Amino acid sequence: MAKAHKSNGTAGFPKDLKFGNGRSVLVRLIEPDDEAKILAFARSLPHDDLLFLRTDITEPEVVEDWLNNVHKGNTATVIAEAGGQIVGYGSVHSDQARWTRRVGEIRVQVTPSYRGSGLGRHLAAEIFKIGQSRGLKKMAAMMTPDQAGARAAFDKLGFQVEALLQDWVIDRDGHPRDLLIMSYDLEGLNDRISV
């Protein structure tokens, strides 16, 4: 079992999470030796999910970069594991630029078999707490308008639309897509969300 970390809002891991349908997952901090598990998770996602990933986590060098950012403290990631396999993750990515250093970008991905179970909401809540403990004031979520499920999930969490940028991103198939930016104000978070 992974060792519980004690800084930057990462105390209290690992933890077991039980679902009403009898399934359980272990939620823990990502570790350097999780690269193969992350690649297996990413490569198991449906093609439509892969179209819209902000970074191509099916590529080993991208996952190495992610893990390096975790090591440097620019990223915090919690993963959900069931049966020794990753079934979801939540990350907060911090920009080190002075003018945006109080804003973190949240990314959450859950395997199809766990969608609708509340796992994504739980991972987001963990990331909110980590972001808040790091002094972040806002959390941003970026997606394309085509990602109706992601948009609905972030709406449900209380995110608000900030911007819609036309033809701002290119998907894995080389098609231009609009970029939707949503945000969540972390101030007063303790009064609004619980895990």
N, C-alpha and C positions, 0 to 999 in steps of 0.2 A: 504494500500500500504506500502511496506517495506521502511524503512528509508535509505536514501543514506549514505554510509560510505565514509569517507574522507581520509583514509590512505592506504598505500601499493598499490596504483594504483586502489583502489576500489571506488574512487569518481565518481559521475555521474550515479549511479544506484539508483533506477530502471530506465529503459528506454523501450520505446515501439519500436518494430521492425516490419515494414510492409513488406509484400511480394507482388509481382506483381499479384498473384492470389487472392488477396483480404483477405488473412489470415494475422493475426497479432499475435505477441507473446509479452509477458512482459519478459524482461531480467533483472534479479535481482541477488543479492548475496544470497547464500544459508543461511537459518536461522535454528536455533536449532529445531524449531517445524516442519521442513520439512521432518522428518524421515518417516512418513507414506506415504507421496507423493513420496519420493524416492523409497521406497519399492514397491509401486504400479507401478511406472514407470519401475523399473527393472523387476518385475514379468510379465509385459506386453510385454517385448522384445521377439523376436523369439528365439527358442532354439539355433539356430546357433550363434546368438549374445552372448548368455549366455556362450557358450562353451569357448569363448575367452576373457571374462572379466578378468582383472588383479586381481581383488578381487571380491568375490561373494556378490554383493550388493543386492541380494535377501534375505540375512540373516540379521536380525535386529542387531546383535552384530557387524557385519562388518560396517553397516551404522552408528551405534553409534561411532565406532572407527573413521570413516571418519569425523563425526561432531566434535568429540573431537580434531582431528588434525586441523580442521578449527579454532576452538576456541583457540588452542595453537599457531596458526599462521604458522604451518608447511604446511598447505594446503589452497589454495584459490579456491573457486568454484563459478561459475555463473551458474544459471539455466534459462531455457526458459520455460515459462508457458503459456498455452493456455486453456481457459475455466476452470481455476482452477487446471489443471493437468500439471505435468512436461512433456515436449515433448523433452527435451534435456538438456545436461549439458556440461560444460567444466571445467576442474580442472587443477591446477598446484600443484604438490607435490614436496616439497623440502626435500632433504636429509640433515640432520644436521651434517653429518660427515665433518670434516674440509676440506678434499681434494675434496669433490664433492658439497660443499655448493653453488657453483655458477652455478650449473646445476639443472634444474627443469624438472620433468617428466610431460608431458601433456597427459591428457586423455579427449577424447571427445566422447560422445554418443548421437545419435539422434534417436528418434522413426522412424520406417519405413515410416510413412505418411508424415514426414517432410524431408526425405532424398532427395537430389537433389535440394532443395529449396534455398540453401545458408546459412541455419541456422548453420550448422556445421562450415563453414568457418567463420561466424560471431563470434561464440563462441570461436573459436581458436584465432581470432584476439584480442578478449577481454582478453584472457589468456596470449597472448604475451605481451600485454600492462601491465598487472599486474606483470608478471614475470620480465619484464624490469624495472618496478618501484621498484621491490624488489632487484635489483642489480644482477639478473641472467644474465649470459652471453650466456648460451646455453640452448636450450630446447630439451629434448629427447622424442621420441615416441617409445613405445615398442609394438610389435604385432607379430603374427605368419605370415609366408608367405601365409597361406591360406586366410588371410583376405585381399582379393584383393581390395575391396572397400576402406578399411582404408588405404592401401598402396597407392592407386591412389590419395586419398584425401590429404595425407601428401606429396606425390610427387608434387601435384599441389600447395601446400603451400610453396614449396621450400625446404623441408627436404631432406637430403642426407643419403644414407645408410652408416652406420658406421660398423655394424657387423652382422653376421648371426651365431648364436650359435646352434649347432646340439642337438636335443633332450633335450633342456634346460628347458622346461616347461611341465606340465601335465594339460590337459584340464579337464573340469568338468566330462567327461565320463571316465577319467583315462588313456587317450591315450597320449603318449609323442608327443611333437610338437617342431619344431624349433622355436627359438626366433629371430626376426628381430629387430635390434635397428637402428633407424634413428635419425638424429639430425638437429637442425636449429640454426644458429648463430644469436643471438638477437642484436648484435652490428650493428648499422646502420639500425635498424628495421624501424624507422620512415620514411625512404626513400622508403621502399618497400611494406608496407601493410597499408591499411586503412580500417576502419569499416564504 
